[in-house]
Amino acid sequence: MTQPAGPIPPLLLVGCGQMGSAMLAGWLADGLAPSVILDRHRADGPAPHRIVRQAADLPDDFTPALIVLATKPQKAAAVIPDIARFARRAPVLSVMAGKTVGGLAASLADAGAPGAVVIRAMPNTPAAIGQGMTVCYAPPAATEAERALCGRVLSAVGDTAWVEHEEQMDAVTAVSGSGPAYVFLLAELMEQAAVAQGLPPDLARRIARRTVSGAGALMEQSGVDAAELRRRVTSPGGTTQQALAVLMEPEAWPAAMDAAIRAATLRAHELAS
Ligand SMILES: NC(=O)c1ccc[n+]([C@@H]2O[C@H](COP(=O)([O-])OP(=O)(O)OC[C@H]3O[C@@H](n4cnc5c(N)ncnc54)[C@H](OP(=O)(O)O)[C@@H]3O)[C@@H](O)[C@H]2O)c1
């Protein structure tokens, strides 16, 4: 979908912790119209944006183009009644893991915003440096303009994609939402293994980190399939082939990754129900 150009329209950002502030950094860099940020821990913010620490201080006359819900899922019930009045006139973009469009719309209706449009998105933390991957789901009731608005706002923090079926958000959560943690684990394990082979800890840390980030950047910039890039590093009978023979044993990484993604997908499903 082509994203509309131009500045990002006024937003009401509800929750500005890890994910909210990552997104906010991208929006500020991309030209954000005067917006309101609700977070009890933020003392100030860049002008002309307004920071409020409690819902009671939200300005009644503020008309956001979009409400971005970025609190922990368990805090949603507390915050929804406070923002329902804005959801009568603006769509809601939720980045909360596991909270369904139907469940949030029902809570908003109970709080006095019947028919509120809710679009769901799963970003990830590389959004903090504009390298995020966000996958979105919009219910049939959402208009093309509402989808485009969410796409515009999210494209400020990285790449965006859409799924047609909300259940697919569970696997998305398991792969791209949680995925940065798997990559960080890879760096950790490579570092530990390097130390076990006798390298000084500082050097082990440096080469493990740089290898993970450099390989990711090469994959991104080349656009070449991961499997082909792997083959290009693998000479017959060489060191890489020895290592890959261990890692690619069906019971090793293929089984572990499959089980890990399955477990995370199942957990995302449980959280949604
Ligand atoms: N972190 C990730 O990697 C990631 C990835 C994808 C999606 N997400 C989603 O992003 C959402 C936010 O996660 P996070 O890690 O950014 O959470 P977080 O760091 O806890 O940020 C939420 C912020 O909102 C504040 N807040 C909550 N309710 C409030 C209220 N009623 N009034 C004022 N402030 C309030 C919280 O304060 P308190 O702490 O005092 O409640 C906190 O400062 C989650 O739903 C998560 O599923 C996160």
The ligand as an SDF file (V2000), in Angstrom:
LIG
                    3D

 48 52  0  0  0  0  0  0  0  0999 V2000
    8.5140   -3.9990   24.2790 N   0  0  0  0  0  0  0  0  0  0  0  0
    8.3880   -4.7250   23.1580 C   0  0  0  0  0  0  0  0  0  0  0  0
    9.3120   -5.3360   22.6140 O   0  0  0  0  0  0  0  0  0  0  0  0
    7.0440   -4.7680   22.4700 C   0  0  0  0  0  0  0  0  0  0  0  0
    6.9500   -5.2970   21.1800 C   0  0  0  0  0  0  0  0  0  0  0  0
    5.6990   -5.2810   20.5380 C   0  0  0  0  0  0  0  0  0  0  0  0
    4.5850   -4.7920   21.2110 C   0  0  0  0  0  0  0  0  0  0  0  0
    4.7170   -4.3220   22.4800 N   0  0  0  0  0  0  0  0  0  0  0  0
    3.5130   -3.8490   23.1500 C   0  0  0  0  0  0  0  0  0  0  0  0
    3.6860   -2.5040   23.5020 O   0  0  0  0  0  0  0  0  0  0  0  0
    2.9100   -2.2500   24.6730 C   0  0  0  0  0  0  0  0  0  0  0  0
    3.7220   -1.4140   25.6280 C   0  0  0  0  0  0  0  0  0  0  0  0
    4.8320   -2.1800   26.0570 O   0  0  0  0  0  0  0  0  0  0  0  0
    6.0600   -1.4580   26.7720 P   0  0  0  0  0  0  0  0  0  0  0  0
    7.1040   -2.4920   26.9620 O   0  0  0  0  0  0  0  0  0  0  0  0
    6.3870   -0.2000   26.0330 O   0  0  0  0  0  0  0  0  0  0  0  0
    5.3290   -1.0800   28.1710 O   0  0  0  0  0  0  0  0  0  0  0  0
    5.7860   -0.0390   29.2700 P   0  0  0  0  0  0  0  0  0  0  0  0
    7.2790    0.1860   29.1370 O   0  0  0  0  0  0  0  0  0  0  0  0
    5.2050   -0.4900   30.5590 O   0  0  0  0  0  0  0  0  0  0  0  0
    5.0970    1.3460   28.8250 O   0  0  0  0  0  0  0  0  0  0  0  0
    3.7690    1.7060   29.0980 C   0  0  0  0  0  0  0  0  0  0  0  0
    3.7740    3.0530   29.8210 C   0  0  0  0  0  0  0  0  0  0  0  0
    2.4270    3.5020   29.9560 O   0  0  0  0  0  0  0  0  0  0  0  0
    2.2260    3.9260   31.3120 C   0  0  0  0  0  0  0  0  0  0  0  0
    0.8040    3.8260   31.6660 N   0  0  0  0  0  0  0  0  0  0  0  0
    0.0380    2.7120   31.6940 C   0  0  0  0  0  0  0  0  0  0  0  0
   -1.2290    3.0120   32.0520 N   0  0  0  0  0  0  0  0  0  0  0  0
   -1.2540    4.3510   32.2640 C   0  0  0  0  0  0  0  0  0  0  0  0
   -2.2730    5.2520   32.6590 C   0  0  0  0  0  0  0  0  0  0  0  0
   -3.5240    4.8290   32.9040 N   0  0  0  0  0  0  0  0  0  0  0  0
   -1.9490    6.5600   32.7790 N   0  0  0  0  0  0  0  0  0  0  0  0
   -0.6970    7.0020   32.5420 C   0  0  0  0  0  0  0  0  0  0  0  0
    0.3220    6.1860   32.1570 N   0  0  0  0  0  0  0  0  0  0  0  0
    0.0510    4.8830   32.0300 C   0  0  0  0  0  0  0  0  0  0  0  0
    3.0590    2.9550   32.0820 C   0  0  0  0  0  0  0  0  0  0  0  0
    3.2560    3.3360   33.4120 O   0  0  0  0  0  0  0  0  0  0  0  0
    3.2340    2.1240   34.5510 P   0  0  0  0  0  0  0  0  0  0  0  0
    4.4330    1.2890   34.2850 O   0  0  0  0  0  0  0  0  0  0  0  0
    3.2860    2.8660   35.8520 O   0  0  0  0  0  0  0  0  0  0  0  0
    1.9350    1.3850   34.3370 O   0  0  0  0  0  0  0  0  0  0  0  0
    4.3480    2.9550   31.2390 C   0  0  0  0  0  0  0  0  0  0  0  0
    5.1520    4.0720   31.4940 O   0  0  0  0  0  0  0  0  0  0  0  0
    2.5190   -3.5900   25.2770 C   0  0  0  0  0  0  0  0  0  0  0  0
    1.1360   -3.7820   25.1720 O   0  0  0  0  0  0  0  0  0  0  0  0
    3.2710   -4.5890   24.4560 C   0  0  0  0  0  0  0  0  0  0  0  0
    2.4920   -5.7490   24.2270 O   0  0  0  0  0  0  0  0  0  0  0  0
    5.9210   -4.2750   23.1120 C   0  0  0  0  0  0  0  0  0  0  0  0
  1  2  1  0
  2  3  2  0
  2  4  1  0
  4  5  1  0
  4 48  2  0
  5  6  2  0
  6  7  1  0
  7  8  2  0
  8  9  1  0
  8 48  1  0
  9 10  1  0
  9 46  1  0
 10 11  1  0
 11 12  1  0
 11 44  1  0
 12 13  1  0
 13 14  1  0
 14 15  2  0
 14 16  1  0
 14 17  1  0
 17 18  1  0
 18 19  2  0
 18 20  1  0
 18 21  1  0
 21 22  1  0
 22 23  1  0
 23 24  1  0
 23 42  1  0
 24 25  1  0
 25 26  1  0
 25 36  1  0
 26 27  1  0
 26 35  1  0
 27 28  2  0
 28 29  1  0
 29 30  1  0
 29 35  2  0
 30 31  1  0
 30 32  2  0
 32 33  1  0
 33 34  2  0
 34 35  1  0
 36 37  1  0
 36 42  1  0
 37 38  1  0
 38 39  2  0
 38 40  1  0
 38 41  1  0
 42 43  1  0
 44 45  1  0
 44 46  1  0
 46 47  1  0
M  CHG  2   8   1  16  -1
M  END
$$$$
